[in-house]
Amino acid sequence: MLKEDLVQAPNDLEPFWMPFTPNRHFKREPRLISAAEGMHYLTPDGRRILDSSAGLWCCNAGHAPRRVVEAVRRQIGELDFAPSFQFGHPRAFELAARLRDLFPGDLDYAFFTNSGSESVDTALKIALCYQRVIGQGSRTRIIGRERGYHGVGFGGISVGGIGPNRKWYGPLLPGVDHLPHTRVLEHTAFSRGQPAWGAHLADELERLVELHDPSTIAAVIVEPVAGSIGVYPPPLGYLERLREITERHGILLIFDEVITAFGRLGRGSAAEYFGVRPDLVTTAKGLTGGTVPMGAVMVRKPIYDAIVTENGGPDHAIELFHGFTYSAHPLATAAALATLDTYREEGLFENAAALAPHFEEAVHSLRDCPNVVDIRNLGLMGAVELAPRDGAPGARGYAAMVRAFFDHDMMIRITGDTIALSPPLIATRADIEEIVTRLRAILTGLD
Ligand SMILES: Cc1ncc(COP(=O)(O)O)c(C=O)c1O
């Protein structure tokens, strides 16, 4: 059961500058959460809030999974911190080996980070370094995609394609270009799963390759399913074409799987789900089920070999000048190992896969609700897009989120006027029904 001794509400909200939040409104009308278990959050005043978004797409094993709670408790008493520069602790190696087994093909090496943003910047740096050590030092450009979200580091916002995340921060990384986004509602609205239309949008990469010359391009980075911008599954054949074009031109392909890895599509990764093999995969979130911050970049063996084995230098030489104080932090590795155990022993990826068709039916049943202009889904990712209010883009989505929390005891994730759903993988059919029933009530009462 959820704890009764809930943390008291604080009486001074001002000093916490909240991320990606309208601070002024929040502090007037705070949405506070003080405990969690399973599919629910609990507020300081004791309301049970149904979590339709796995926190921020991360609590894939549900809240406070028993094995993870116990593992972290044990770990803090056993080994609080160990440096990963020049030293190592056993669980870090065990975790890397587990990840090697989880990711397909020869994505055999794990570089540990503390977040999705750090994973993205790490992957970009490894890509640039690889091209240089194999004698392709002129390949310094990176191609992202419009509307892509790759976190908030300077690398991530440079390759990302969300205007407000970029425009305040100067010229960003040089030499970046962007593929067109795949949001073309007149062709794809209300598609179930992957849209049949749009594979040709990947051919735009050929145009960019021609424009810049392949000898200048190091890597292409995309989210296999665009998540944060509002759940856009790739058009059928799109990722395959990207892979074919990148391979033909010696360009590395990076899948940003910060959301899609660890069961969101009913498989260990989107690379496995789509059967498309990228060169690097960025992860975070579901790796520890959101319990302790951690990310990992999975790297194909030839890339590791080129940088570490073939270009390594003498025994005392560091091969890659990169890393974080908290790379492979003992608490995070303990949490990740226990989370992976939970996924396996509770069959959560299988549960997600089995639930996905039911989830699809359920979210698409909202089509007749007021203001709905599109519904999208893949695996346990879903989006209900609302028409914006006249002259006030984002206001309707925001109102839906506030209403969900205060009037319908549900947490929803919004991006602009789109409601994004990503329930924990422990969800049952009844949970999905409940989410959709509450969503219908929220949308029906919304102006
Ligand atoms: C695809 C993708 N990449 C990177 C990130 C950034 O992750 P973090 O917020 O952990 O830095 C996110 C976060 O939502 C994401 O969805």
The ligand as an ORCA input file, in Angstrom:
! r2SCAN-3c Opt
* xyz 0 1
  C      14.658     10.924    -27.447
  C      15.178     11.668    -26.264
  N      16.476     11.980    -26.212
  C      17.010     12.618    -25.162
  C      16.214     12.977    -24.096
  C      16.819     13.716    -22.938
  O      16.844     12.931    -21.807
  P      17.143     13.609    -20.380
  O      15.959     14.466    -20.061
  O      17.303     12.415    -19.478
  O      18.392     14.382    -20.511
  C      14.864     12.654    -24.106
  C      13.980     13.034    -22.968
  O      12.781     12.958    -23.030
  C      14.320     12.001    -25.214
  O      13.025     11.699    -25.288
*
